[in-house]
Structures are given as structure tokens and as C-alpha cells.
Amino acid sequence: MKTKQKTKLILTLSLFVIVFLSGFLGYLFGHRNLVIGENYIPKLINVKLNSKSDIDFTLFNDAYEKLKADYVGQIDPQKFLYGAISGAYSSLGDPYTVFFNPESSTSFQNELAGELEGIGIRIGILDQIPAVISPLPNSPAFKAGLKPRDKILKVDNTDTSTLTLDEVVNLIRGKEGTEVQITVLREGENETRIFNIVRKKLNVNTVDVSYQDDAAIILLSEFGVNTKKEFDKAANEIAGKGINKVVLDLRNNPGGLLDGAIDVSSDLFPNGTTVVIEDSKQGKQELKTSQDGILKNAKLIVLVNQGSASAAEIVAGAIKDHQRGKIIGEKTFGKGTVQQLEPLSGGSSVKITVAKWLTPNGSNIDKNGIEPDISLKEAEDSLFSKDDPLLKRALSSF
């Protein structure tokens, strides 16, 4: 971890957003030329703009004053500012760079801690359309039959084509016990499907261990705040049983914390192994394992699919580049940028794309994904089931 209290995040294809979280309102409050007055009315600080990169907010201020003078309806100044800055962030064309107001910031961090509420689905942007990255195992979305890469065309009666990812998230989330209708277009199909799903509260562990034959199967659903503790516990349990064959299941894992990817890799590799190369404005930096891995000598096979993204791809990419184990499944999602979460005043926060990441061999997988060593498409309903062909292939490949 870095010395500054900043949390680096990798969220799935477009931030790997959790639908059951609060709607994220973009908010460019960090710029020092703009402040919120006592009554939450936007005002300008008169400072000299010293470079071409600085922004003169006179136009914004003039537009607001005109609205305040002539608009016949009611104006919520703070909501106006949030909306204006949300639009400014959206103009970057980067769905990963967003502002969280205090409520959504708290919800987002609760999600990383495994405290979730909603239908149990993660979404991103696919071909410019909101789409399913992955449903959580045994969640309402999973049980209803939503699949990775399902494109979300409507939420209830609202068309999503003109909405931001954050706005779609806000529409889908809601109180436990309430119902939301999701209209999707499944890959390879021409007719839409409609799902009516009841929201619920979810407390989710990111690591689950099971055993089959003489192998351990680690299902890693995301990289959250508690992943290191959970994965260390699983690794010690496996080592304590004397098991030397490990299947790491990263299917439908949308990513999460960059530190989580390093922590998990630190249980799988020798100390000092390069896990990922971070390419930022400050240059390239190799991020390495921090300890001698508890499972560094175990035979390893990794399962991936199209829903494996971000931090999951970092781990899979390191395993592939270092020839640490075999990768079995389908080409991964292809999300290769790093986001950094920074706190702002009043409990809000901002998440900004700060770097690209490369595999240890220098490959950029953004939009390309990671090709498995053994390509194998999973059956329609096989994921997490006893008849899982990928798991069977993994167990027979040791």
C-alpha cells in the first residue's frame, strides 16, 4: 500500500459498478476555483488563471445567475452544482472517473467491505451500452437468470441509451423487498428478455473454499477490503491439509482493489515477484509480491471467462506470464486501467483513472483481454454447479 491514505481501485469494464449501490452523482468539487457558499450557491473565487490548462468559470457563473433570475421553477443550488459537475466529468468520456456524494461514497465503501444491498449484479459499459459484468452467486440476479454481457436496455420503463452508468446504477438499486424490472438483450439473440427481480440485502464473502478429490477449489468473487484476510485464511487452511493442487476460480470476478490483487498474488508466488506494471504520469512502476507465498509451491490452475475483469485479469495475467499455472476458459473481459479513490470534504469522494496497467511481460490487455492457455466454453447453466465442465477439465489437468 502507498503511504497516502488513498485506495486504488480497479472496477470492472466501466468501473465495475455494483448495481445495488447508491446512484453515483458526478461532482467536480476538487477544483479550487469553485466553492460552495453558505447556502450551497455556486460562487467564484477571483484568482488569476496562470496557464492555458486552467478553466475560467465565468461562463458557468453567468449561466447560473441567468437561471436564478429568470427560471420559473424552483432551483436546488446544490443539486444544480452536482448535476453541472457530473456533466463535466462525463465530458471526459471515461466512465471510470466519477464523483461520489457523501451517501454514495459511503455505500461504495460499504460494498468494498462486503456490505451490499440490491439485486446482486455488477454492470459496466459494453459497446456503449450498460451491460452485466457478473451476477453474484446465489443473488437475486443470479437466481433470476441474468448472465455476463447481457445488455441492459431498460430499467423499469426507462430507456438506458441516454443515461450514464451511474444513473443506471441509481435506477436499479433500491430498498430491500422492492421489485425492479430489467429488460436485456442477450449476446447472440434478437429478442429482448424481461426479468422482474426483488431487491434484498446481501452480506458477501469474497473467498469461498471447497474440496474435490485431492484438490482445493478457491472461488474468488471480487477483490474487496476483506479479501486479503479471507484469502490468507483459505491458503493456510489448504496448506494445513497438505493439499498441493489448487483451482483458482476467477470466473465472473469483476475486480476491485488493486491492493487485493497484489495480496492474493503474494500467497501464490515467491516474495518479490512482479505482479503488474503500473503506467502513470509518473512513469512505470513494478508492483511486487510482499511475502513468500503460502501456496507458492502448489500446482495451480485458473478458471476465467468473459466476466473476469480488472484485478482478476491482473492475477491471471501474472500467473500466465510467469508460467505459474494454466489458464482455462474463455478470453477475459479486457479492462486495463487503474482508478484511485480520494476523499473530499463533507464525506464525498472522487474516483479518477490514474494509470494503465500492464502484465509482467508488458502486455496491455485493455479491450483485448487475456487469452487462456486452454480455450473451453462453459455450458449455459454450468457455472458453480456440480456438472461444471471447466472445473472437471481443471481437475483432470493436474
VOPAGU-2260 file (C-alpha; in pm, 1 decimal, decimal comma):
REM VOPAGU-2260
SITE   aa  ch    i         X         Y         Z
SITE  MET   A    0       0,0       0,0       0,0
SITE  LYS   A    1     114,2     356,8     -57,6
SITE  THR   A    2     179,9     598,9     225,1
SITE  LYS   A    3    -100,3     835,8     133,3
SITE  GLN   A    4    -440,8     727,2     251,3
SITE  LYS   A    5    -570,2     658,7     -96,4
SITE  THR   A    6    -741,1     348,6    -211,4
SITE  LYS   A    7    -656,6     232,6    -559,7
SITE  LEU   A    8    -942,6      64,8    -730,3
SITE  ILE   A    9    -985,6    -136,1   -1040,9
SITE  LEU   A   10   -1351,9    -169,1   -1122,3
SITE  THR   A   11   -1486,7    -385,4   -1394,5
SITE  LEU   A   12   -1528,4    -276,2   -1761,2
SITE  SER   A   13   -1653,3      59,4   -1669,7
SITE  LEU   A   14   -1568,6      84,3   -1315,2
SITE  PHE   A   15   -1717,9    -249,7   -1238,1
SITE  VAL   A   16   -2004,0     -78,8   -1064,6
SITE  ILE   A   17   -2239,0    -263,5    -825,8
SITE  VAL   A   18   -2594,5    -205,9    -919,4
SITE  PHE   A   19   -2724,9    -236,1    -571,9
SITE  LEU   A   20   -2518,7      64,7    -465,5
SITE  SER   A   21   -2634,4     422,7    -449,6
SITE  GLY   A   22   -2656,6     615,0    -773,3
SITE  PHE   A   23   -2335,8     794,6    -833,0
SITE  LEU   A   24   -2364,2    1168,1    -896,7
SITE  GLY   A   25   -2057,3    1313,1   -1063,8
SITE  TYR   A   26   -1922,1    1615,4    -882,9
SITE  LEU   A   27   -1613,7    1819,0    -969,9
SITE  PHE   A   28   -1570,0    1987,5    -633,4
SITE  GLY   A   29   -1197,4    1940,9    -612,0
SITE  HIS   A   30   -1121,3    2234,8    -845,0
SITE  ARG   A   31   -1001,4    2523,5    -631,7
SITE  ASN   A   32   -1165,7    2791,4    -846,8
SITE  LEU   A   33   -1510,1    2673,0    -740,3
SITE  VAL   A   34   -1652,4    2664,2    -390,4
SITE  ILE   A   35   -1991,4    2611,7    -230,4
SITE  GLY   A   36   -2114,9    2906,5     -32,8
SITE  GLU   A   37   -2302,6    2902,6     293,6
SITE  ASN   A   38   -2635,1    2834,5     123,3
SITE  TYR   A   39   -2485,6    2597,7    -132,4
SITE  ILE   A   40   -2489,9    2865,1    -405,0
SITE  PRO   A   41   -2201,1    2837,9    -655,8
SITE  LYS   A   42   -1962,6    3132,5    -635,2
SITE  LEU   A   43   -1631,4    3216,3    -795,4
SITE  ILE   A   44   -1303,9    3278,1    -621,4
SITE  ASN   A   45   -1128,4    3559,2    -802,9
SITE  VAL   A   46    -791,7    3412,2    -881,4
SITE  LYS   A   47    -559,5    3477,4   -1169,0
SITE  LEU   A   48    -556,7    3197,0   -1421,1
SITE  ASN   A   49    -191,7    3140,8   -1492,0
SITE  SER   A   50    -193,0    2876,5   -1764,3
SITE  LYS   A   51    -392,0    2760,2   -2062,7
SITE  SER   A   52    -493,7    2447,2   -1871,3
SITE  ASP   A   53    -683,9    2646,6   -1608,5
SITE  ILE   A   54   -1056,7    2697,6   -1655,3
SITE  ASP   A   55   -1237,9    3029,7   -1635,1
SITE  PHE   A   56   -1568,6    2957,1   -1463,3
SITE  THR   A   57   -1721,9    3294,3   -1557,6
SITE  LEU   A   58   -1948,8    3130,1   -1814,5
SITE  PHE   A   59   -2074,3    2880,8   -1559,3
SITE  ASN   A   60   -2142,3    3154,2   -1307,9
SITE  ASP   A   61   -2320,9    3368,8   -1569,9
SITE  ALA   A   62   -2537,5    3076,8   -1676,8
SITE  TYR   A   63   -2634,8    3005,7   -1318,3
SITE  GLU   A   64   -2717,5    3368,8   -1243,9
SITE  LYS   A   65   -2937,6    3384,7   -1557,2
SITE  LEU   A   66   -3119,3    3072,2   -1445,5
SITE  LYS   A   67   -3167,3    3206,8   -1096,6
SITE  ALA   A   68   -3303,1    3535,5   -1230,3
SITE  ASP   A   69   -3543,6    3400,1   -1493,6
SITE  TYR   A   70   -3630,9    3035,2   -1426,6
SITE  VAL   A   71   -3996,0    2998,8   -1330,5
SITE  GLY   A   72   -3946,7    2680,6   -1126,7
SITE  GLN   A   73   -3761,5    2602,0    -805,4
SITE  ILE   A   74   -3383,6    2562,5    -806,5
SITE  ASP   A   75   -3192,4    2339,3    -567,4
SITE  PRO   A   76   -2847,4    2507,1    -582,7
SITE  GLN   A   77   -2655,7    2206,7    -451,5
SITE  LYS   A   78   -2832,9    1966,9    -686,3
SITE  PHE   A   79   -2764,0    2210,2    -970,4
SITE  LEU   A   80   -2393,8    2210,3    -887,6
SITE  TYR   A   81   -2380,9    1831,2    -860,7
SITE  GLY   A   82   -2550,8    1798,2   -1198,9
SITE  ALA   A   83   -2324,1    2052,2   -1365,3
SITE  ILE   A   84   -2012,4    1882,7   -1238,7
SITE  SER   A   85   -2147,7    1539,7   -1323,9
SITE  GLY   A   86   -2178,3    1659,1   -1681,4
SITE  ALA   A   87   -1824,9    1794,3   -1671,2
SITE  TYR   A   88   -1690,6    1458,1   -1557,2
SITE  SER   A   89   -1896,4    1281,1   -1823,6
SITE  SER   A   90   -1738,0    1502,9   -2088,8
SITE  LEU   A   91   -1409,5    1320,1   -2029,8
SITE  GLY   A   92   -1557,7    1014,2   -2194,5
SITE  ASP   A   93   -1423,1     796,3   -1912,6
SITE  PRO   A   94   -1699,0     612,1   -1723,1
SITE  TYR   A   95   -1443,2     512,6   -1457,0
SITE  THR   A   96   -1380,3     871,2   -1345,5
SITE  VAL   A   97   -1671,4     979,3   -1124,1
SITE  PHE   A   98   -1765,7    1171,4    -812,5
SITE  PHE   A   99   -1942,2    1013,2    -515,5
SITE  ASN   A  100   -2157,8    1235,9    -296,7
SITE  PRO   A  101   -2141,9    1150,5      76,5
SITE  GLU   A  102   -2423,9     896,7      57,8
SITE  SER   A  103   -2293,8     716,5    -249,3
SITE  SER   A  104   -1936,6     732,3    -117,9
SITE  THR   A  105   -2044,1     554,2     199,7
SITE  SER   A  106   -2237,7     293,7       1,8
SITE  PHE   A  107   -1946,1     235,7    -232,2
SITE  GLN   A  108   -1705,5     175,4      54,7
SITE  ASN   A  109   -1961,6     -48,3     226,7
SITE  GLU   A  110   -1971,6    -255,2     -91,2
SITE  LEU   A  111   -1594,2    -297,5     -83,5
SITE  ALA   A  112   -1632,7    -413,7     276,6
SITE  GLY   A  113   -1888,2    -673,3     164,9
SITE  GLU   A  114   -2197,4    -490,5     293,7
SITE  LEU   A  115   -2429,5    -494,6      -5,9
SITE  GLU   A  116   -2792,4    -416,6     -80,7
SITE  GLY   A  117   -2972,2    -470,2    -408,9
SITE  ILE   A  118   -3013,5    -747,2    -664,4
SITE  GLY   A  119   -2652,7    -866,0    -659,0
SITE  ILE   A  120   -2531,1    -760,5   -1000,5
SITE  ARG   A  121   -2232,1    -568,5   -1132,3
SITE  ILE   A  122   -2252,2    -365,7   -1451,0
SITE  GLY   A  123   -2019,7    -186,6   -1689,6
SITE  ILE   A  124   -2021,2     -41,9   -2038,7
SITE  LEU   A  125   -2011,5    -281,8   -2334,9
SITE  ASP   A  126   -2034,4    -139,8   -2687,8
SITE  GLN   A  127   -2154,8     189,1   -2536,5
SITE  ILE   A  128   -2445,8      14,3   -2361,7
SITE  PRO   A  129   -2480,0     -70,3   -1989,3
SITE  ALA   A  130   -2423,6    -443,8   -1955,3
SITE  VAL   A  131   -2394,4    -715,6   -1695,2
SITE  ILE   A  132   -2039,1    -785,2   -1586,1
SITE  SER   A  133   -2142,7   -1053,3   -1340,3
SITE  PRO   A  134   -2421,0   -1154,7   -1103,0
SITE  LEU   A  135   -2314,0   -1257,5    -753,0
SITE  PRO   A  136   -2353,0   -1629,5    -686,1
SITE  ASN   A  137   -2690,2   -1704,7    -526,3
SITE  SER   A  138   -2800,8   -1340,9    -552,5
SITE  PRO   A  139   -3148,4   -1241,6    -676,0
SITE  ALA   A  140   -2995,8   -1151,8   -1013,5
SITE  PHE   A  141   -2814,8   -1486,8   -1035,4
SITE  LYS   A  142   -3129,0   -1682,7    -944,6
SITE  ALA   A  143   -3336,1   -1482,5   -1193,2
SITE  GLY   A  144   -3101,1   -1587,9   -1473,8
SITE  LEU   A  145   -2910,5   -1272,4   -1567,1
SITE  LYS   A  146   -2583,6   -1354,4   -1746,4
SITE  PRO   A  147   -2249,9   -1176,4   -1809,8
SITE  ARG   A  148   -2263,7    -949,7   -2116,7
SITE  ASP   A  149   -2644,0    -913,1   -2105,6
SITE  LYS   A  150   -2701,9    -558,3   -2234,5
SITE  ILE   A  151   -2941,0    -359,9   -2014,6
SITE  LEU   A  152   -3180,4    -173,2   -2243,3
SITE  LYS   A  153   -3440,4     -66,0   -1987,2
SITE  VAL   A  154   -3477,7     -35,9   -1611,0
SITE  ASP   A  155   -3849,1     -47,9   -1537,3
SITE  ASN   A  156   -3982,6     180,4   -1812,9
SITE  THR   A  157   -3670,8     395,5   -1850,9
SITE  ASP   A  158   -3456,4     359,7   -2162,1
SITE  THR   A  159   -3087,1     340,4   -2064,6
SITE  SER   A  160   -2942,9     452,5   -2400,8
SITE  THR   A  161   -2907,6     817,0   -2295,5
SITE  LEU   A  162   -2815,1     754,5   -1931,1
SITE  THR   A  163   -2475,4     748,6   -1765,4
SITE  LEU   A  164   -2361,2     431,3   -1596,8
SITE  ASP   A  165   -2416,3     597,8   -1260,0
SITE  GLU   A  166   -2774,6     685,4   -1349,4
SITE  VAL   A  167   -2844,7     325,3   -1448,3
SITE  VAL   A  168   -2699,8     210,1   -1116,1
SITE  ASN   A  169   -2924,4     453,6    -932,9
SITE  LEU   A  170   -3232,3     322,5   -1112,1
SITE  ILE   A  171   -3155,8     -43,2   -1040,4
SITE  ARG   A  172   -3069,7      -9,9    -671,2
SITE  GLY   A  173   -3343,2      26,5    -411,8
SITE  LYS   A  174   -3490,2     -83,9     -82,9
SITE  GLU   A  175   -3496,5    -445,8      21,5
SITE  GLY   A  176   -3823,8    -611,6     -75,7
SITE  THR   A  177   -3899,2    -381,5    -369,4
SITE  GLU   A  178   -3905,0    -506,1    -728,1
SITE  VAL   A  179   -3719,5    -380,4   -1033,9
SITE  GLN   A  180   -3778,4    -481,6   -1394,5
SITE  ILE   A  181   -3470,4    -525,5   -1614,4
SITE  THR   A  182   -3500,2    -555,0   -1993,9
SITE  VAL   A  183   -3190,4    -705,9   -2153,4
SITE  LEU   A  184   -3062,0    -815,4   -2491,5
SITE  ARG   A  185   -2856,4   -1132,5   -2460,7
SITE  GLU   A  186   -2549,8   -1179,7   -2679,3
SITE  GLY   A  187   -2637,8   -1376,0   -2993,3
SITE  GLU   A  188   -3013,0   -1318,8   -2958,7
SITE  ASN   A  189   -3252,3   -1084,1   -3139,9
SITE  GLU   A  190   -3540,9   -1077,2   -2891,3
SITE  THR   A  191   -3517,0    -898,7   -2556,4
SITE  ARG   A  192   -3569,3   -1072,3   -2223,0
SITE  ILE   A  193   -3750,5    -922,4   -1923,5
SITE  PHE   A  194   -3654,5   -1003,0   -1563,0
SITE  ASN   A  195   -3856,9    -896,4   -1258,7
SITE  ILE   A  196   -3622,8    -911,7    -959,7
SITE  VAL   A  197   -3685,7    -840,2    -591,5
SITE  ARG   A  198   -3407,1    -649,1    -416,8
SITE  LYS   A  199   -3253,6    -774,5     -90,8
SITE  LYS   A  200   -2966,2    -712,7     148,3
SITE  LEU   A  201   -2652,8    -916,8      89,4
SITE  ASN   A  202   -2353,3    -984,8     309,4
SITE  VAL   A  203   -2096,0   -1137,6      81,0
SITE  ASN   A  204   -1765,6   -1309,1     148,0
SITE  THR   A  205   -1523,1   -1265,4    -138,8
SITE  VAL   A  206   -1348,1   -1601,9     -86,0
SITE  ASP   A  207   -1506,9   -1946,4     -65,1
SITE  VAL   A  208   -1315,3   -2276,2     -41,1
SITE  SER   A  209   -1435,8   -2624,1    -125,7
SITE  TYR   A  210   -1261,2   -2955,6    -184,9
SITE  GLN   A  211   -1297,1   -3220,1    -451,5
SITE  ASP   A  212   -1086,2   -3529,7    -483,7
SITE  ASP   A  213    -737,0   -3422,6    -375,2
SITE  ALA   A  214    -771,5   -3058,3    -486,3
SITE  ALA   A  215    -882,2   -2733,3    -325,1
SITE  ILE   A  216   -1114,6   -2501,7    -517,1
SITE  ILE   A  217   -1095,1   -2132,1    -429,0
SITE  LEU   A  218   -1384,9   -1923,9    -559,5
SITE  LEU   A  219   -1280,0   -1558,7    -553,9
SITE  SER   A  220   -1578,4   -1336,8    -637,3
SITE  GLU   A  221   -1413,4    -992,3    -610,1
SITE  PHE   A  222   -1118,7    -806,0    -458,0
SITE  GLY   A  223   -1254,2    -614,9    -159,8
SITE  VAL   A  224   -1138,0    -476,8     173,4
SITE  ASN   A  225   -1156,0    -817,2     343,7
SITE  THR   A  226   -1013,6   -1025,7      59,2
SITE  LYS   A  227    -659,6   -1040,6     199,6
SITE  LYS   A  228    -779,5   -1172,4     535,7
SITE  GLU   A  229   -1017,3   -1420,1     373,1
SITE  PHE   A  230    -763,3   -1544,3     118,4
SITE  ASP   A  231    -486,2   -1579,8     379,3
SITE  LYS   A  232    -722,6   -1789,3     589,9
SITE  ALA   A  233    -807,6   -2010,3     292,4
SITE  ALA   A  234    -442,6   -2051,0     194,5
SITE  ASN   A  235    -344,8   -2152,5     549,0
SITE  GLU   A  236    -633,2   -2398,0     565,4
SITE  ILE   A  237    -530,4   -2559,3     235,1
SITE  ALA   A  238    -165,6   -2578,6     334,6
SITE  GLY   A  239    -264,7   -2721,3     672,0
SITE  LYS   A  240    -448,2   -3004,4     498,4
SITE  GLY   A  241    -138,0   -3085,2     297,6
SITE  ILE   A  242    -318,3   -3021,4     -33,0
SITE  ASN   A  243     -91,0   -2937,2    -324,9
SITE  LYS   A  244    -345,9   -2887,9    -604,4
SITE  VAL   A  245    -538,6   -2561,0    -622,8
SITE  VAL   A  246    -804,1   -2442,6    -866,5
SITE  LEU   A  247    -846,7   -2064,2    -850,8
SITE  ASP   A  248   -1189,0   -1976,0    -992,3
SITE  LEU   A  249   -1193,5   -1616,4   -1118,2
SITE  ARG   A  250   -1498,4   -1650,2   -1341,9
SITE  ASN   A  251   -1734,8   -1353,4   -1319,3
SITE  ASN   A  252   -1490,7   -1173,0   -1089,4
SITE  PRO   A  253   -1515,2    -805,2   -1192,3
SITE  GLY   A  254   -1209,6    -686,8    -997,0
SITE  GLY   A  255   -1197,1    -437,2    -712,2
SITE  LEU   A  256    -896,0    -320,4    -515,7
SITE  LEU   A  257    -557,1    -321,1    -685,2
SITE  ASP   A  258    -400,2    -395,3    -346,8
SITE  GLY   A  259    -622,7    -702,6    -328,5
SITE  ALA   A  260    -469,3    -839,9    -649,1
SITE  ILE   A  261    -120,4    -792,9    -502,6
SITE  ASP   A  262    -225,6    -954,1    -172,2
SITE  VAL   A  263    -373,9   -1261,5    -341,5
SITE  SER   A  264     -69,0   -1296,3    -564,8
SITE  SER   A  265     151,3   -1275,4    -254,9
SITE  ASP   A  266       1,1   -1608,4    -143,3
SITE  LEU   A  267      73,5   -1769,1    -481,8
SITE  PHE   A  268     424,6   -1651,2    -574,2
SITE  PRO   A  269     768,1   -1618,2    -412,2
SITE  ASN   A  270     847,8   -1287,1    -244,3
SITE  GLY   A  271     946,5   -1006,2    -481,2
SITE  THR   A  272     764,2   -1140,9    -787,8
SITE  THR   A  273     633,1    -872,2   -1024,9
SITE  VAL   A  274     254,7    -891,7   -1036,2
SITE  VAL   A  275     169,4    -590,6   -1251,5
SITE  ILE   A  276     331,0    -282,5   -1405,6
SITE  GLU   A  277     154,4      45,2   -1333,4
SITE  ASP   A  278     195,8     302,1   -1612,4
SITE  SER   A  279     102,6     652,7   -1494,8
SITE  LYS   A  280     209,1    1014,1   -1548,0
SITE  GLN   A  281     491,6     948,0   -1303,9
SITE  GLY   A  282     624,9     667,5   -1522,4
SITE  LYS   A  283     620,7     290,1   -1491,7
SITE  GLN   A  284     634,3     111,5   -1157,9
SITE  GLU   A  285     651,8    -260,4   -1094,1
SITE  LEU   A  286     425,3    -379,6    -812,7
SITE  LYS   A  287     560,4    -693,9    -648,9
SITE  THR   A  288     453,2    -959,0    -401,4
SITE  SER   A  289     523,3    -874,7     -37,1
SITE  GLN   A  290     592,2   -1219,6     107,9
SITE  ASP   A  291     682,6   -1577,2      28,3
SITE  GLY   A  292     351,3   -1727,4     -77,1
SITE  ILE   A  293     185,8   -1988,3     142,5
SITE  LEU   A  294      80,9   -2168,6    -176,2
SITE  LYS   A  295     383,1   -2080,4    -388,1
SITE  ASN   A  296     466,7   -2447,4    -449,4
SITE  ALA   A  297     111,3   -2569,8    -508,0
SITE  LYS   A  298       9,6   -2681,3    -856,0
SITE  LEU   A  299    -222,2   -2410,0    -985,9
SITE  ILE   A  300    -497,6   -2389,2   -1245,8
SITE  VAL   A  301    -702,8   -2073,0   -1301,2
SITE  LEU   A  302   -1055,6   -2058,9   -1443,7
SITE  VAL   A  303   -1165,0   -1744,7   -1630,9
SITE  ASN   A  304   -1447,8   -1629,7   -1855,0
SITE  GLN   A  305   -1577,9   -1312,8   -2018,3
SITE  GLY   A  306   -1684,4   -1181,6   -1677,8
SITE  SER   A  307   -1329,4   -1198,5   -1537,7
SITE  ALA   A  308   -1205,2    -841,2   -1537,2
SITE  SER   A  309    -968,7    -584,9   -1392,5
SITE  ALA   A  310    -797,0    -711,8   -1074,1
SITE  ALA   A  311    -893,2   -1066,9   -1172,4
SITE  GLU   A  312    -708,9   -1013,1   -1500,6
SITE  ILE   A  313    -405,7    -881,5   -1312,8
SITE  VAL   A  314    -379,7   -1205,5   -1115,9
SITE  ALA   A  315    -448,2   -1421,3   -1422,1
SITE  GLY   A  316    -200,7   -1218,8   -1629,3
SITE  ALA   A  317      74,4   -1259,8   -1369,5
SITE  ILE   A  318      12,0   -1634,6   -1346,0
SITE  LYS   A  319      23,9   -1667,2   -1724,9
SITE  ASP   A  320     332,3   -1450,5   -1781,0
SITE  HIS   A  321     530,8   -1623,7   -1506,3
SITE  GLN   A  322     404,8   -1964,8   -1625,1
SITE  ARG   A  323     289,6   -2025,6   -1269,7
SITE  GLY   A  324     -11,2   -2230,1   -1379,1
SITE  LYS   A  325    -256,2   -2299,8   -1662,0
SITE  ILE   A  326    -539,7   -2062,6   -1756,0
SITE  ILE   A  327    -855,6   -2245,9   -1865,6
SITE  GLY   A  328   -1178,0   -2097,2   -2002,1
SITE  GLU   A  329   -1271,2   -1803,6   -2224,9
SITE  LYS   A  330   -1091,9   -1480,4   -2309,0
SITE  THR   A  331   -1130,8   -1232,0   -2022,6
SITE  PHE   A  332   -1319,3    -902,4   -2033,9
SITE  GLY   A  333   -1027,1    -668,8   -2104,0
SITE  LYS   A  334   -1015,8    -384,6   -1851,6
SITE  GLY   A  335    -668,6    -242,5   -1800,4
SITE  THR   A  336    -691,9      88,9   -1616,4
SITE  VAL   A  337    -644,6     182,3   -1251,3
SITE  GLN   A  338    -873,4     411,0   -1054,3
SITE  GLN   A  339    -781,7     593,0    -734,9
SITE  LEU   A  340   -1036,5     683,9    -468,0
SITE  GLU   A  341    -962,7    1008,7    -283,0
SITE  PRO   A  342   -1169,5    1163,4      -2,9
SITE  LEU   A  343   -1311,8    1513,5     -36,6
SITE  SER   A  344   -1469,6    1741,0     220,6
SITE  GLY   A  345   -1810,7    1664,9     364,2
SITE  GLY   A  346   -1780,3    1289,4     325,7
SITE  SER   A  347   -1773,5    1287,4     -52,0
SITE  SER   A  348   -1502,1    1130,8    -264,0
SITE  VAL   A  349   -1378,9    1113,8    -620,4
SITE  LYS   A  350   -1259,1     817,3    -822,5
SITE  ILE   A  351   -1018,5     903,8   -1102,9
SITE  THR   A  352    -841,1     696,2   -1364,8
SITE  VAL   A  353    -475,7     748,9   -1275,3
SITE  ALA   A  354    -290,4     477,5   -1465,9
SITE  LYS   A  355    -291,4     192,7   -1710,3
SITE  TRP   A  356    -168,2    -144,6   -1600,1
SITE  LEU   A  357      42,9    -393,1   -1790,4
SITE  THR   A  358     110,6    -761,0   -1729,5
SITE  PRO   A  359     463,2    -850,4   -1605,7
SITE  ASN   A  360     571,4    -906,7   -1969,2
SITE  GLY   A  361     446,6    -559,1   -2062,7
SITE  SER   A  362     119,5    -657,8   -2234,9
SITE  ASN   A  363    -167,8    -408,8   -2230,0
SITE  ILE   A  364    -489,9    -610,2   -2205,1
SITE  ASP   A  365    -732,7    -316,0   -2208,6
SITE  LYS   A  366   -1013,9    -409,0   -2450,9
SITE  ASN   A  367    -811,1    -713,9   -2556,2
SITE  GLY   A  368    -843,4    -943,5   -2256,9
SITE  ILE   A  369    -624,6   -1238,4   -2162,8
SITE  GLU   A  370    -628,8   -1546,0   -2382,4
SITE  PRO   A  371    -649,5   -1873,2   -2186,7
SITE  ASP   A  372    -393,2   -2147,7   -2234,6
SITE  ILE   A  373    -680,9   -2391,2   -2286,0
SITE  SER   A  374    -991,9   -2243,6   -2450,6
SITE  LEU   A  375   -1310,1   -2401,3   -2324,0
SITE  LYS   A  376   -1658,5   -2251,7   -2332,4
SITE  GLU   A  377   -1872,4   -2325,7   -2030,5
SITE  ALA   A  378   -2218,8   -2475,3   -2066,6
SITE  GLU   A  379   -2519,4   -2243,0   -2031,7
SITE  ASP   A  380   -2603,8   -2334,2   -1672,0
SITE  SER   A  381   -2283,0   -2498,1   -1554,8
SITE  LEU   A  382   -2123,1   -2215,8   -1356,5
SITE  PHE   A  383   -2089,5   -2307,3    -987,9
SITE  SER   A  384   -2270,1   -2637,4   -1046,5
SITE  LYS   A  385   -2159,6   -2997,4    -995,3
SITE  ASP   A  386   -2164,6   -3051,2   -1371,3
SITE  ASP   A  387   -1921,5   -2767,7   -1441,0
SITE  PRO   A  388   -1713,0   -2873,5   -1745,2
SITE  LEU   A  389   -1438,2   -2617,2   -1679,9
SITE  LEU   A  390   -1391,1   -2742,9   -1326,3
SITE  LYS   A  391   -1384,7   -3101,5   -1448,7
SITE  ARG   A  392   -1121,3   -3009,4   -1706,4
SITE  ALA   A  393    -916,6   -2830,6   -1441,4
SITE  LEU   A  394    -925,1   -3127,4   -1203,4
SITE  SER   A  395    -818,4   -3362,2   -1483,3
SITE  SER   A  396    -530,0   -3135,2   -1589,9
SITE  PHE   A  397    -312,1   -3160,6   -1277,6
